[in-house]
Amino acid sequence: MRILLTALLVIYAGLTNANTTCKKATSFREIDIVYSNPGYKLPCEVTYKKSESSEINILWRAKNQPGYCEEQAKDFIEKFEGLGWICESEPKALKLHEMKN
C-alpha cells in the first residue's frame, strides 16, 4: 500500500491539486496539496482537515522549492497509515507534462 501511495503522489505531484483522504472507523482526514497557479508546481501548500471540524489548517508552504509540498504530504500520509488509517489519493485536473516549475 505504501509503495502504491508513494507512486501515486509522485505521479499526482504534477496536478493542479492532489487530494488524499484517510479513514479510520468513522473519522476522516483530508490532506491536500494545493497549487496556487494552475499549470505550475509553485507556490504550493499542504492543507489538512478533520471530519469533525470545518477548519482547514495549512501545514506546509513552498514558494521556490519544487517537490517540498509533495514530500511533506507523503511523509504525513505515511504517518497516518502507520497508525492504522486507510488512505486513498485522488488527483484533480492537469496531467504531469503540463506542469512547470
Beta strands, then each sheet from edge to edge (+ up, - down):
strand 1: 17-24
strand 2: 27-35
strand 3: 44-50
strand 4: 56-62
strand 5: 86-92
sheet 1: 4+ 3- 2+ 1- 5+
end
